[in-house]
Amino acid sequence: MTKDLSYLLDQPSEAQEEAVRKAVEAECMRAIATYLTEVADTMEANNVETLNVPTLRAMASQFTHRLENENQD
């Protein structure tokens, strides 16, 4: 049986592409804001007064570890 795959050649309109771009941008900005809030809360909870290279690396490691664990679920 032959399947019609011609729909794969359809291109989204410029308006659709722009809508997707804006939606992705909005979600990225929302994620960054959430991240920054979480960093501030973590710093406050752990009495971290300054951000330096070791502190940033430790926080990055914790977030990476959490993402890896979430992806395994």
Contacts in CASP RR format, 6 or more apart in sequence:
PFRMAT RR
TARGET T0000
AUTHOR 0000-0000-0000
METHOD contacts of the structure
MODEL  1
MTKDLSYLLDQPSEAQEEAVRKAVEAECMRAIATYLTEVADTMEANNVET
LNVPTLRAMASQFTHRLENENQD
12 20 0 8 1.000
35 63 0 8 1.000
39 59 0 8 1.000
42 48 0 8 1.000
42 59 0 8 1.000
42 62 0 8 1.000
43 49 0 8 1.000
43 51 0 8 1.000
48 55 0 8 1.000
END
